[in-house]
Amino acid sequence: MDVKRFEEFKVGDEAVYSKTIEAADVELFARLSGDVYPVHLDETYARGTRFGRRVAHGMLTASLLSTANARLLQLPGGVSVEQMLRFLRPVFLGDTITARSTVIEILPQSRRLRCRTTCTNQHGEVVITGEALEQKDDDA
């Protein structure tokens, strides 16, 4: 990661992270989170739902935003203090998700960045939209 001080940020700065969601990711997330709802893990059950097949956990997909936010902050780093999410579309096994964090406002008094956050699938469809508040800590 590069070094970037708070004063160097400008509106429009952004960072991205892409990942293909695989069955192993969903299974590991289910074990980690305790969310073993069958639409995520059981293909037979999932076929009978409105999705017609297994879907990734919404929070698994949203967790990719953590990486995009960290890449945006760079070093010496910072911390997320708020993340609002709106889930728009399901994410299926095999989908490639691109998480993007874009600075939309700089709050110098609190050393915070307000960011638009999105997760988009390989078809260009937004599956999650939201907004984050990032605290930049140049002493970290």
N, C-alpha and C positions, 0 to 999 in steps of 0.2 A: 504494500500500500504506500501511496505517496503521502507526504506531509502537506497539510493544508490548514492554515490558520483561519479562524472565524472571519477575520477581516477580508479574506480573499474570496469568500462566497459571493455569488451574485444570483439574482433571480434568473431562472432558466437552467442553472447547473443541474445535472442529473447523473444518476448511476443506474445500471441495469444488472440483472442476474437471471440467467435462464437455466431451466432444468426440466428434463423429461420425467414425468411422474410414473414410476413403475410399481408393480404389485408389491415388491419388497419394501418400498418406501411407505406404502399404505399400511402394510402389516406391522412394520416397526413403529410407525406413529400410533397405531392402535394399542400396541403394547406399552408404549411410553405414556400415552395420554389416558389409557383405560377406556377409550371410546371404541367399543367393539360392536357397534351397531351393524347389523348384517348387510346393509346396503353398501358398506365399505369392504366387507370381507367375504360375503357369500354370493357367488355368481347366480345361483339358482334363485335365491331370494331377490336379488337385485333385478333379475329379468322380469319379475312381477311388479316392479315399481314403475312410476312414471318415467324414470330414467332409462329403463330397459337393460341396464348393465351396471357394473360396479362403478362407484364414484369415489373420488378422493375426499378425505375430510376437508371441510372448508378451512379449518385452522391450519392444516398441513400446507395447503396452498398459500394461505396468508403468511405463513412463517417465512416464505421466500422473500417477503418484503423486508424482513430483518436483515438479510444479507445485502439487499439493495441499499437500505438505509446506512448500514455500516460502510459500504463502499463509497457512499456519498460523503460521509463524515471524514473518512480517511484517518490519518494519524495526526495529532495524538489522540483523536477519538472523541467520544461523547456517549450519550445515552438517549434512547427513546423515552420520552415522557408521556406520550399519548399516541394512540392509533385508533382511528375510527375506520370501520369496515362496512361495506355493503356488498353482499354476495349476489351476483347477477346471473351467473350461469354455472352449471355443474362442470367439474373437471373430471375427465375420464382417465382410466389407466392408459398410458401411452401418449397423453397430451403433453406437449412441450409448453411450459409456462414461462413467460418473461415477466419478471417483477421489475417495476420502474419506480424510482423515487425522484421527483423533480421539485426543486426549490421554487415556491410561489410567493414567499414573503420572508424577509429577514427582520428579526426583532432584536436590535442591537443591545437594548438595555438588559435583556434577560439572556443574551447570547444564545438565542434559539432560532431555529429554522422551521418554518411551516412548509410542509411538502405535500404535493399531490402524489398519491400512491396508487398504482394500478398493477393488476396481473392480467396478462393477455395470453390467449392460447395461440397455437400455431396457425389458426385461421384468421387472426387479427381481431377476434372477439374479446371484449373486456369481460373477464369472469369475476373480478373483484375491483372495486374502486374505493377510494378512501382518502384520508388525510392524516398526516403524521406531524407531530411536534418533536423536534430533535434538539437536545441540549448539547451544544458544542463546548467541550472542555479542553482547552489548549494545555492544561496542566496534567492531563492523564498520562 
